[in-house]
Every structure is written in C-alpha cells, then in structure tokens.
Amino acid sequence: MKILSHRWRYPAIGFVASAMLAALAWHWSPSKAPQYVTTQVERRDLESVVLATGTLQACSQVDVGAQVSGQIKSMNVKLGDKIKKGQWLAEIDPVVLQNDLREKLANEQELVAQRRATAARLGEAELAFRRQQEMLLDDATSRQAYEAAQARLDEQRGTLASLNAKIKAAHFQVEIARAELSYTHIVAPQDGEVVALVAQEGQTVSAKQQAPVILKLADLDTMTVKAQISEADVVRVRPGQTVYFTILGDPDRRYYGKLRAIEPAPPNFHDAQSPPGATNSGASKANSAVFYNALFEVPNPGRDLRISMTAQVSVLLDVARQALSIPVAALGEKAPKGRYIVRVLGPDDKVFTREIHTGLNNNVMVEVREGLAEGERVVVGEAADISSDSTS
C-alpha cells in the first residue's frame, strides 16, 4: 500500500478541518428569520361590561291562601290557566260556617226579642214611678214605695243598656261569621297565571295558625331579573345603566333592560348578623363571597322566559361602536398619557415599533384612537414563543 507523501498530507488535514468548522458554524447559526404571529387592525363594536349571574322571577307574584279551615270542595283552575282579577278559583266546604252564621243570627235575634220585652217592662216601670212621684207629692204613698219604684225603673234601664251592648256584640259576631263564610269562596286578587297548585281538591286545610297556600298566581307579562353583583364590581354599577342577558336555551338572543335598583345589603344580611357575644362573625365573613342583588325588568310577551331560569347578565359600562381595535396581547410597554408601544409588521415583513393612543379596554380587545390604520398588521407574539407556551 502506498503511503501519502508529506507533500499532500498537510493540505488534506487543512481541508478536513475547514469542512468541520463550516459544519459547526452552519449548525449553530440561525436557520431562518424570526416568525411573527400577527393580527389585522379592524373595526368592531367593543363593550366594557360587568358580568353577573341572575335568576328570573315573575314581576308580580302572590300566594293565594285560605283564610278559613275546611275541606277544599272544588278547584276551578288548572296549572297554566290565565286568570282575571275576581275570578272564582276554589271553594272550601261552607256547611260548618253556614251553620255557625245561622247560630249567631239566631243569638242576635234572641237578644233583640229580649230587648223588646225589657223595653216594655221599662215603660211599665216609668209609669209606676210617675204615679209614685205624684202620690208622694200628695202624701198618698210612702217614701219606701217611691224608692222601690225608682229602683225598678233604674234596673230596667240598666237591663236595656246591657241588652243593647250585647246586641252590638252579637251583630259583630254575625258580620265575622258572614265574612268567614265568604272566605270559603276563593277569588283571584289580581290578573295572572296559575304557576303552582299547592293544594288539591278534597284536601283539608287548617288556618288556625297561618293561612295555608292553595295556589300561586303570577303575572308573567313582565319578568324581573335578580342579578348577583360581586362586591368588587358593585361600585361601578348604577341604576339606569343598560343591561342585557341571555339564557342557556337561547344563548344568541339578548334581552335588554334598564337597571332599576341595587339592593344596599346582601341577600343573607339578616342571617349573617351574629347574636350578641358571638366571636366568629368576622372569620365567617372573611371566608365567604359577598354579592348584591341588582334588579331590572324585561317584557315577556311570548312567554319564552320562565320563573327560576338562569340568566347570564351583562351590565354595560361603556360602548365603542365600530372602533379600530387590536387584541390586548399586542400591547407592549406602556407610555405616558394612556399610550402604548406596539410592534407593526411592514410591507417588507420588517418589524418596527409605533406609539398608539388607546381607549376602551375590555381585557380582550382594546380600542385604538390614534397611531394605527385599518388593515395594518400588529405583532401579538412570535411562533417560537407560542409553541413553547403550548408545550409547557
């Protein structure tokens, strides 16, 4: 085998070394230019809102109860029926109360008869007293007989006054019995719709301690939304602000209204008040979230909204219509007077910085009032950064 001469050995070693250095330089040098993720400046409607979860309630709801005890003889409505004020809803068996009324009427009539008899005796006593009075002037009777006649007269007058008082009391009892009898005929106190039947025909109800609920009547033409606003957001909410909500069954449709009121205390305010001497009230409050009810009404002509539905509520704080906007992620370093630095991708794919003036910011998109034109592209990140975030 031939051995390379010293003449060719050293140039070969130099060539190999140069190739290795070139390979290392290619390996460690950037393979390509940075890849930017950009988005276009475009016009859109921006909203700054306070989000809350609410519950739908009937604007006007009343529990129709029984004021007297007894068995429900008839129920004249069904669930979902539309009711007019004064309409007959149900009847409680009136037999017992009818008999009670008859008894009280008879008692009153008996007292009236006693008053007539007493009035007759009073007239007789008055005549006897006048005779005794005239006879006493002529010394034709004794002082004792005169005084006895006067005593009988006073007694009859007292008896008549007592009977008059008893007749008034008996009349009051008759009026009460007549009213209780009328209570067996249950009528609607307002227009509305039957939303719940609590009692059934044939059921016996007792009104001794409290009026039992027969059915629930609600006006569903208008619904009230009770939205829970957190204590962090309630300071930004005011009556009169525009508010809208969506429901789970139709998330694309918005129902609009005006905020009517914000309750000054949370719903559990009464329950949260600790009795005197309690020591853990501060700790329990610190561990619980605090919400305040915000109330507003919406019309419900199609009856699409129902009681106890969940509402995703948005209270509008500010609106920018068809404003130039970019994602918040495109904002760079903050500059004075509400300005920010953004990176803009030029026509030659070169990136340069620009200062912009921003407006409404809803933490997702931000309004651009000055510094960018519609159609320009701003940098929101680099491909390497995004890929590393997705894999981390």
C-alpha positions as CSV (number, residue, x, y, z in Angstrom):
1,M,0.0,0.0,0.0
2,K,1.2,3.4,-0.9
3,I,1.7,6.0,1.8
4,L,0.8,9.6,1.1
5,S,3.8,11.8,0.8
6,H,4.4,14.7,3.1
7,R,3.5,16.9,0.1
8,W,-0.3,16.0,0.2
9,R,-0.7,15.1,3.8
10,Y,-0.9,18.6,5.3
11,P,-3.3,20.2,2.7
12,A,-5.7,17.3,3.3
13,I,-5.7,17.8,7.0
14,G,-6.4,21.5,6.5
15,F,-9.4,20.7,4.1
16,V,-11.0,18.4,6.7
17,A,-10.6,20.9,9.4
18,S,-12.2,23.7,7.3
19,A,-15.1,21.4,6.5
20,M,-15.7,20.6,10.1
21,L,-15.6,24.3,11.1
22,A,-18.1,25.1,8.4
23,A,-20.4,22.4,9.5
24,L,-20.3,23.6,13.1
25,A,-20.9,27.2,12.0
26,W,-23.9,26.1,10.0
27,H,-25.3,24.1,12.9
28,W,-25.0,26.9,15.4
29,S,-26.1,29.7,13.2
30,P,-29.9,30.7,12.9
31,S,-31.5,28.6,10.3
32,K,-34.2,31.2,9.4
33,A,-35.6,34.7,10.3
34,P,-38.0,35.1,13.3
35,Q,-41.6,34.0,12.6
36,Y,-44.1,36.5,14.0
37,V,-47.7,36.0,14.8
38,T,-49.7,39.0,13.7
39,T,-53.3,40.2,13.5
40,Q,-55.0,42.8,11.4
41,V,-56.3,46.1,12.8
42,E,-60.0,46.1,12.1
43,R,-63.2,47.8,13.2
44,R,-65.7,46.2,15.6
45,D,-68.1,47.0,18.4
46,L,-66.4,46.9,21.8
47,E,-68.2,46.7,25.2
48,S,-66.9,47.1,28.7
49,V,-69.3,45.1,31.0
50,V,-69.8,43.8,34.5
51,L,-70.7,40.1,34.3
52,A,-73.1,38.5,36.7
53,T,-75.4,35.5,37.1
54,G,-79.0,36.2,37.7
55,T,-82.4,34.4,38.3
56,L,-85.7,35.2,36.6
57,Q,-88.7,35.9,38.7
58,A,-92.3,37.0,38.0
59,C,-92.6,40.7,38.3
60,S,-95.7,40.2,40.4
61,Q,-96.5,37.0,42.3
62,V,-98.9,36.3,45.1
63,D,-99.7,33.2,47.2
64,V,-103.4,32.7,47.2
65,G,-104.3,31.2,50.6
66,A,-107.3,30.1,52.6
67,Q,-108.5,32.3,55.4
68,V,-110.7,29.6,56.9
69,S,-110.2,25.9,57.7
70,G,-112.1,23.1,55.9
71,Q,-112.0,20.7,53.0
72,I,-111.5,22.0,49.5
73,K,-114.8,21.3,47.9
74,S,-113.8,22.3,44.3
75,M,-110.8,23.6,42.5
76,N,-111.9,25.6,39.4
77,V,-108.5,26.2,37.7
78,K,-105.6,24.2,36.3
79,L,-101.9,24.8,36.1
80,G,-101.1,27.3,33.5
81,D,-104.6,28.9,33.3
82,K,-104.7,32.6,32.7
83,I,-106.8,34.3,35.4
84,K,-108.6,37.6,35.7
85,K,-108.9,39.6,39.0
86,G,-112.0,38.5,40.9
87,Q,-112.3,35.1,39.1
88,W,-113.5,32.2,41.2
89,L,-110.5,29.9,41.9
90,A,-111.6,27.4,44.6
91,E,-114.3,26.7,47.2
92,I,-113.9,25.4,50.7
93,D,-116.9,23.3,52.1
94,P,-119.1,26.0,53.6
95,V,-121.5,23.8,55.6
96,V,-119.8,24.3,59.0
97,L,-119.5,28.1,58.5
98,Q,-123.1,28.4,57.3
99,N,-124.3,26.7,60.4
100,D,-122.1,29.0,62.5
101,L,-123.6,32.0,60.8
102,R,-127.2,30.7,61.4
103,E,-126.4,30.2,65.1
104,K,-125.0,33.7,65.5
105,L,-128.0,35.2,63.7
106,A,-130.4,33.3,66.0
107,N,-128.5,34.6,69.0
108,E,-128.8,38.1,67.8
109,Q,-132.5,37.7,67.1
110,E,-133.0,36.3,70.7
111,L,-131.2,39.3,72.1
112,V,-133.4,41.6,70.0
113,A,-136.5,39.9,71.4
114,Q,-135.2,40.3,75.0
115,R,-134.7,44.0,74.3
116,R,-138.3,44.4,73.2
117,A,-139.5,42.7,76.4
118,T,-137.2,44.8,78.5
119,A,-138.4,47.9,76.7
120,A,-141.9,47.0,77.6
121,R,-141.1,46.5,81.2
122,L,-139.2,49.7,81.2
123,G,-142.3,51.6,80.0
124,E,-144.3,49.9,82.8
125,A,-141.7,50.9,85.4
126,E,-141.7,54.5,84.1
127,L,-145.5,54.7,84.5
128,A,-145.3,53.2,88.1
129,F,-142.6,55.6,89.0
130,R,-144.6,58.7,87.8
131,R,-147.6,57.5,89.8
132,Q,-145.5,57.1,92.9
133,Q,-143.9,60.5,92.3
134,E,-147.4,62.2,92.0
135,M,-148.7,60.4,95.0
136,L,-145.7,61.3,97.1
137,L,-146.4,65.0,96.5
138,D,-149.9,64.5,97.9
139,D,-148.6,62.3,100.8
140,A,-150.7,59.5,99.3
141,T,-147.8,56.9,99.3
142,S,-144.8,56.1,101.4
143,R,-141.2,57.1,100.8
144,Q,-140.3,53.4,100.6
145,A,-142.8,52.6,97.8
146,Y,-141.5,55.6,95.9
147,E,-137.9,54.5,96.2
148,A,-138.8,50.9,95.2
149,A,-140.5,52.2,92.0
150,Q,-137.4,54.3,91.2
151,A,-135.1,51.2,91.8
152,R,-137.2,49.1,89.4
153,L,-137.0,51.9,86.8
154,D,-133.2,52.1,87.1
155,E,-132.9,48.3,86.9
156,Q,-134.9,48.1,83.7
157,R,-132.9,50.9,82.2
158,G,-129.7,49.1,83.1
159,T,-131.0,45.8,81.6
160,L,-131.9,47.6,78.4
161,A,-128.5,49.2,78.1
162,S,-126.9,45.8,78.7
163,L,-129.0,44.2,76.0
164,N,-128.2,46.9,73.6
165,A,-124.4,46.2,74.1
166,K,-125.0,42.5,73.7
167,I,-126.9,43.0,70.5
168,K,-124.0,45.1,69.1
169,A,-121.5,42.4,70.1
170,A,-123.8,39.7,68.5
171,H,-124.1,41.8,65.4
172,F,-120.3,42.0,65.2
173,Q,-120.2,38.2,65.5
174,V,-122.7,37.8,62.7
175,E,-120.5,40.1,60.5
176,I,-117.5,38.0,61.3
177,A,-119.3,34.7,60.6
178,R,-120.7,36.2,57.3
179,A,-117.1,37.3,56.3
180,E,-115.7,33.8,57.1
181,L,-118.4,32.2,55.1
182,S,-117.5,34.5,52.1
183,Y,-113.8,33.3,52.6
184,T,-114.9,29.8,51.5
185,H,-115.3,31.3,48.0
186,I,-111.7,32.0,47.0
187,V,-111.2,34.5,44.2
188,A,-108.2,35.9,42.3
189,P,-106.6,39.0,43.9
190,Q,-105.0,40.1,40.6
191,D,-104.6,39.1,36.9
192,G,-102.0,36.5,36.3
193,E,-101.3,32.9,35.5
194,V,-101.5,29.8,37.8
195,V,-97.9,28.8,38.2
196,A,-98.3,26.3,41.1
197,L,-101.1,24.3,42.6
198,V,-100.1,23.7,46.3
199,A,-103.3,22.0,47.4
200,Q,-105.7,19.6,45.6
201,E,-109.5,19.2,45.6
202,G,-110.6,17.1,48.6
203,Q,-107.6,18.2,50.7
204,T,-108.4,19.6,54.2
205,V,-106.6,22.8,55.1
206,S,-106.2,24.4,58.5
207,A,-106.0,28.2,59.0
208,K,-105.6,28.1,62.8
209,Q,-102.1,29.5,62.9
210,Q,-101.4,30.8,59.4
211,A,-103.2,30.9,56.1
212,P,-102.4,27.8,54.1
213,V,-101.4,28.4,50.4
214,I,-103.8,27.0,47.9
215,L,-102.1,28.1,44.7
216,K,-99.5,30.6,43.4
217,L,-100.6,33.3,40.9
218,A,-98.0,35.2,38.9
219,D,-98.1,37.9,36.3
220,L,-95.7,36.7,33.6
221,D,-96.2,39.5,31.1
222,T,-93.1,41.2,32.7
223,M,-90.2,39.3,34.3
224,T,-87.8,40.6,37.0
225,V,-84.2,39.6,36.8
226,K,-82.3,39.4,40.1
227,A,-78.6,39.5,39.2
228,Q,-75.8,38.9,41.8
229,I,-73.1,41.6,41.5
230,S,-69.9,40.9,43.4
231,E,-68.6,43.5,45.9
232,A,-65.6,44.2,43.6
233,D,-67.9,45.3,40.8
234,V,-70.9,46.8,42.6
235,V,-69.1,50.2,43.0
236,R,-69.2,50.5,39.1
237,V,-72.9,49.8,38.7
238,R,-75.6,52.4,38.9
239,P,-79.4,52.5,38.4
240,G,-80.4,53.5,34.9
241,Q,-77.5,51.6,33.1
242,T,-78.3,49.5,30.1
243,V,-78.2,45.8,30.9
244,Y,-78.8,42.7,28.9
245,F,-78.8,38.9,29.5
246,T,-79.0,35.6,27.7
247,I,-80.5,32.3,28.8
248,L,-79.0,28.8,28.5
249,G,-81.6,27.7,26.0
250,D,-81.0,30.6,23.6
251,P,-77.5,32.0,24.1
252,D,-77.6,34.0,20.9
253,R,-80.6,36.2,21.8
254,R,-80.1,39.2,24.0
255,Y,-82.9,40.6,26.3
256,Y,-82.3,44.2,27.1
257,G,-83.5,46.3,30.0
258,K,-82.6,49.2,32.3
259,L,-81.1,48.6,35.8
260,R,-83.8,49.6,38.3
261,A,-82.1,49.2,41.7
262,I,-79.2,47.7,43.6
263,E,-80.1,46.4,47.0
264,P,-78.0,48.1,49.7
265,A,-77.3,44.8,51.6
266,P,-76.5,41.3,50.5
267,P,-79.4,38.7,50.5
268,N,-78.1,36.9,53.5
269,F,-77.5,40.1,55.5
270,H,-80.1,39.1,58.2
271,D,-78.8,35.6,58.6
272,A,-75.2,36.8,58.7
273,Q,-75.8,39.0,61.7
274,S,-74.3,37.3,64.7
275,P,-76.1,37.4,68.1
276,P,-74.5,39.4,70.9
277,G,-71.4,37.7,72.3
278,A,-70.6,35.8,69.2
279,T,-66.8,35.7,68.4
280,N,-66.6,34.1,65.0
281,S,-68.6,36.6,62.9
282,G,-65.5,38.3,61.4
283,A,-63.9,35.0,60.4
284,S,-67.1,33.7,58.7
285,K,-67.5,36.9,56.7
286,A,-63.9,36.8,55.6
287,N,-64.3,33.3,54.2
288,S,-67.5,34.0,52.2
289,A,-68.0,35.9,49.0
290,V,-70.3,38.9,49.1
291,F,-72.8,39.7,46.4
292,Y,-75.5,42.4,46.0
293,N,-78.8,41.9,44.1
294,A,-79.3,44.2,41.1
295,L,-82.9,44.3,39.8
296,F,-84.3,45.1,36.4
297,E,-87.4,44.2,34.3
298,V,-87.9,42.9,30.8
299,P,-91.2,42.3,28.8
300,N,-92.2,38.7,28.2
301,P,-94.9,38.8,25.6
302,G,-94.0,35.4,24.1
303,R,-93.7,33.6,27.4
304,D,-90.2,32.4,26.4
305,L,-88.9,33.5,29.9
306,R,-89.9,31.3,32.8
307,I,-89.6,31.5,36.6
308,S,-86.2,30.4,38.0
309,M,-84.4,30.4,34.7
310,T,-80.7,31.3,34.9
311,A,-79.6,34.5,33.2
312,Q,-76.1,35.4,32.1
313,V,-76.2,39.2,32.8
314,S,-74.0,41.9,31.4
315,V,-74.2,45.5,32.7
316,L,-72.9,47.9,30.1
317,L,-70.3,50.3,31.5
318,D,-69.0,51.7,28.2
319,V,-69.5,51.1,24.5
320,A,-67.4,51.9,21.4
321,R,-69.2,51.3,18.1
322,Q,-67.1,50.3,15.0
323,A,-63.9,51.3,16.7
324,L,-60.4,50.4,15.4
325,S,-59.3,47.6,17.7
326,I,-56.5,45.2,18.3
327,P,-56.0,42.4,20.9
328,V,-54.7,43.3,24.3
329,A,-51.9,40.9,23.7
330,A,-50.5,43.2,21.1
331,L,-49.8,46.0,23.6
332,G,-46.2,46.4,24.6
333,E,-44.6,48.8,27.0
334,K,-46.9,51.5,28.5
335,A,-46.1,55.1,27.6
336,P,-47.4,58.3,29.3
337,K,-51.0,59.6,28.9
338,G,-52.7,56.3,28.1
339,R,-50.3,55.4,25.2
340,Y,-48.6,52.1,24.5
341,I,-45.8,50.8,22.3
342,V,-46.8,48.2,19.6
343,R,-44.9,46.3,17.0
344,V,-46.1,46.7,13.4
345,L,-45.3,44.4,10.5
346,G,-44.4,46.5,7.5
347,P,-45.0,45.6,3.8
348,D,-41.4,44.2,3.5
349,D,-42.1,41.9,6.5
350,K,-39.8,44.0,8.7
351,V,-41.0,44.9,12.2
352,F,-40.9,48.4,13.6
353,T,-42.3,49.9,16.8
354,R,-45.0,52.6,16.9
355,E,-46.7,54.5,19.8
356,I,-50.5,54.4,19.8
357,H,-53.3,56.1,21.9
358,T,-55.8,53.6,23.3
359,G,-59.4,53.9,24.5
360,L,-61.8,51.4,25.8
361,N,-60.2,48.2,27.1
362,N,-62.3,45.1,28.0
363,N,-59.2,43.0,28.7
364,V,-59.6,41.1,25.4
365,M,-59.7,43.8,22.8
366,V,-58.6,47.4,23.1
367,E,-59.8,50.5,21.1
368,V,-57.1,52.3,19.0
369,R,-57.9,56.0,18.9
370,E,-54.6,57.1,17.2
371,G,-51.5,55.6,15.7
372,L,-52.8,52.7,13.6
373,A,-54.8,52.5,10.4
374,E,-57.4,49.9,9.4
375,G,-55.8,46.9,7.7
376,E,-52.3,47.2,9.2
377,R,-50.9,44.2,11.0
378,V,-49.6,44.2,14.5
379,V,-47.4,41.6,16.2
380,V,-49.1,39.7,19.1
381,G,-46.2,37.2,19.6
382,E,-43.6,35.0,17.9
383,A,-44.1,31.5,16.7
384,A,-41.3,30.1,18.9
385,D,-42.9,31.8,22.0
386,I,-46.3,30.4,21.2
387,S,-45.1,26.9,20.5
388,S,-43.1,26.9,23.8
389,D,-46.2,28.1,25.7
390,S,-48.4,25.4,24.2
391,T,-45.9,22.6,25.1
392,S,-45.1,23.9,28.6
